[in-house]
Amino acid sequence: MDRKNIKNILIVMFMLLWSTAAILAITWGSEFNWPDNVHVKYGFPFTWGIHTLNTIHGPVDIWKVDPSVLLIDLVFWFSIMSLVIIVVSVSFGEKRKTLG
């Protein structure tokens, strides 16, 4: 295998793993049980959605979704992926020939 094939395999493997991790981080819910408020927060590292399940008045079904934070979360995850792909591409790139 030459360097180009190794670089391509590394990039594809990283993209698959990172995309899976990003989807899990964005959709994973963390449940918080307080005595008068039970809710689930979605998104990591930025919380873009809160699903309230129970309050002091009884069961409810309230969603609070902030699309701008969801967009920021997506930009965060996929900008890191893009930076790593650029670094791998440059580090495994063809060596420049010097004149002289």
Phi, psi and omega in degrees: 000138178266175185297327182293317179294319178297318179299314180296319179295316178299317181295315181295317179297316179297318180297318178296313180295316182292321178295320176297316179296321179294317179296318177296318181294325182283324185262353182289133180255140176245118183273135178241120180253102172257160182302326182241010183204113176249122181214161179241128178258137181243139176111137174216130006274350181253130180279115182257344181215143176230125178249109180274127184255326185208138176234185180295339180271354179124190182293139177222171176221082184244128175250132171239111184240131177246100184297330180292323177290325175299318177296318178297319178298315178297317179298319179302307184294316186276343172287323175297318178299317180296319179297318180294321178296320178296316180297316179295320180296319180288319183288331178260008182290171178294141177286135179283140178270134179269145177277142174136000000 
